[in-house]
Amino acid sequence: MQSVLAELLGLLRLERLENTLFRGQSQDLGWGAVFGGQVLGQALSAAQQTVPSERHVHSFHGYFLRSGDVRRPIIYEVECIRDGKSFTTRRVVAIQSGQAIFSMSASFQARESGYEHHAPMPDAPDPESLPSETELVRRLGERIPEPLRARALADKPIEIRPVDPIDPLRPDVRPARRLVWFRAADALPDDPALHCYLLAYASDFHFVTTAMQPHGVSWLSPGMQVASLDHAMWFHEPLRLDDWLLYAVDSPVASAGRGLVRGSFYTRDGRLVASTAQEGLIRRWPMGQVP
């Protein structure tokens, strides 16, 4: 297994301090701040470890409260809200330096049968026919600002292949829709919960930036301040992230410095296995004004 993926799996397993208290470390992606997807995955892992193994996450709702520091550990405190006949509910607070940086409510359910339907998968080329995000970054070469170059070219735990890539240095105006293939960089253990943690982690990539496409800007545009505010996710069927999943994202609205995005994860054979929603800050500061 690639070392960067193995490191991420270790981070998601967490260190158990007490029955409902966990400690997590951070993977530095070069931003200085903790990646939001990492906190999502770790908080979900903490909650799952307090739930019977036969119950699986079906939804969570989280709020990003403060930026996290990659140099400091994060404490995850789990509150056992309810253990019902069909559903189990947990609340998780992520704490760093004595302050809450993230909160999550998560619900778990044992597998059961019922009515089934889902929206059809959009048409998309096979992932094998597309260049990876790393290959696309290499094509940008020295156009990438020096402080970002090493991070952009570093090994990633998740392989990402955009269907219609955007040049973040010269973004054009296009509709607020995006299709991206995702897959873990190597084979994963047969642990259903682990695949959910990883998908939560991956779901924060290529997400809120979709709301910026109609305006011809990217997170690298001068004066842009981009940050996740909240994140919700629903898991519909068992899934594996070591096989390709198509992430279909759209943004129905942006206003008041915020953008709303929605996403759907499909397997290659067209099954809708997870859905997401997020509102993010997409604020542009006047030239010369420091956020």
Phi, psi and omega in degrees: 000139179300141187298323182292326176287317178300320178298316180296318179300320177297320179295325182285338180285332175069164174255125182273119180266320176217182183304320183235025182229128186227157176233134179234149174256174185240149174263120183280111178268007176096004182265347185085324177262158178290133177294132183303322180299327178296316180295321176302309182296318181291319178297320178294321177299315179300314180297313183300326182288354175253009186243144176306143187297336181280355176255132186241149180298135173243342176196155168211156178226124184229154176234129174275120188257321179214158175289138178265151181261121183294343183275350184243148176291161178242130176264131179248116181254120184257131175251125181275098187283313185202141172235093183265183180292328182244329187232149175236134184239135178228150172240136182234135173240127176265127187237135176220130181054037176080003182237144177288128176251346183198146173226148182216141166247132183227146181235142185231149184212145171288151179299136173211160181269162180180188177300148181223135167198160174201156177295145181291151178289135177292155177294137179205144176294156178299144181299329180296339181272358186247146174288150177285164178298324178297318177297320179296321179294319180300327180292334179288333175055230186284359173291339178288129178305140185308316181298336183262347191297312182297317179297318183294329183263358181289156176299144181241145178287338180241127175276130185237130178229097179291143179284318181228081191298151176249137174279108184293344179273336178222066184292141175256169179276128179207166180299158183277062178221147181208141174238129182218133173271138178235144172201142175300149185290351180202175178295149183242157176297160178276067180234102184305322181296320181298321179295327176290318178302315183293323179292322175301316177302310185290334186294347180273353175278143174057034186253277186297335179298341176299329180290349182268346187299320180294349185252003175064033177231163176224177180293346177265357179294143181304133176085357183281135171241115185235128180203145175286136178257315176213170184202129176234150182210143178233133180252120187262323183217161173302147184214163173230132179266000172268013165236156187296136171236136178267125178259111178258115187240141171218160178235110182281340185199149167222137179193156174055034179078013180231152176232138178257133178230152178228146182220154177226132177257125179242143170285169181297333179269012169093010178278133176276111188254341180201151177230152183222160171209146180206144167246135183227157175282126175228067187265135175248120181274146176301149180305133179089348179265128183265127180291000000 
